[in-house]
Amino acid sequence: MTKPEGRGPGVRFYLVGRVPVRLEEREGGGVDVLAFNPLLGGFVRDARYYGAVQFEDMGRVREIDEANFGAAVQTLQKEYGQTA
């Protein structure tokens, strides 16, 4: 993954279906995969989304910017009756 400017080492944002997913390269290698889980009210580590992003072939994954990522999280929070 490349390093987007101003967001630290290799942070990328995606929508997998309607799920906001953040991939962040760790110093020294590896990737943290955090997916928003509206039932739990926050982000959880979920490696399944790494495969979904890397091997997407069905049109369910979109790379988005940080602003759209935040908006997608807020939309799910509202739908599930959570406050920001």
TAJOZI-V161783 format. One record per residue. N is the residue number from 1. RES is the residue in three letters. PHI is phi in whole degrees, 0 to 359 (999 if undefined). PSI is psi in degrees with one decimal (none if undefined). Layout:
n: <N N>
res: <RES RES>
phi: <PHI PHI>
psi: <PSI PSI>
This chain:
n: <1 2 3 4 5 6 7 8 9 10 11 12 13 14 15 16 17 18 19 20 21 22 23 24 25 26 27 28 29 30 31 32 33 34 35 36 37 38 39 40 41 42 43 44 45 46 47 48 49 50 51 52 53 54 55 56 57 58 59 60 61 62 63 64 65 66 67 68 69 70 71 72 73 74 75 76 77 78 79 80 81 82 83 84>
res: <MET THR LYS PRO GLU GLY ARG GLY PRO GLY VAL ARG PHE TYR LEU VAL GLY ARG VAL PRO VAL ARG LEU GLU GLU ARG GLU GLY GLY GLY VAL ASP VAL LEU ALA PHE ASN PRO LEU LEU GLY GLY PHE VAL ARG ASP ALA ARG TYR TYR GLY ALA VAL GLN PHE GLU ASP MET GLY ARG VAL ARG GLU ILE ASP GLU ALA ASN PHE GLY ALA ALA VAL GLN THR LEU GLN LYS GLU TYR GLY GLN THR ALA>
phi: <999 271 264 295 294 80 233 79 288 59 269 226 240 220 247 250 67 252 272 287 230 243 249 225 293 267 301 86 112 90 222 269 241 243 244 282 246 293 289 268 81 189 268 230 286 210 295 302 288 298 297 299 288 288 242 298 215 239 78 270 248 231 281 230 272 298 296 291 298 299 295 294 297 298 300 293 300 295 298 260 69 256 262 292>
psi: <150.0 165.4 102.8 139.1 138.4 6.2 20.7 -173.7 109.1 47.3 128.2 149.5 140.6 158.6 124.0 100.7 -115.2 3.7 120.1 129.0 134.8 126.0 128.0 122.0 137.6 148.4 133.0 2.1 162.5 168.9 133.7 132.3 113.5 124.3 140.3 125.9 104.5 -24.3 -32.2 -14.2 20.4 -165.8 141.9 148.8 128.9 96.8 -18.0 -32.6 -23.0 -47.8 -39.6 -41.6 -44.5 -32.3 28.3 129.9 12.0 7.9 15.9 -13.2 131.1 131.0 133.3 168.8 172.2 -36.9 -44.4 -31.7 -48.7 -40.0 -38.5 -39.0 -46.7 -38.6 -46.8 -38.0 -43.7 -44.2 -31.9 12.5 32.0 152.4 149.4 none>
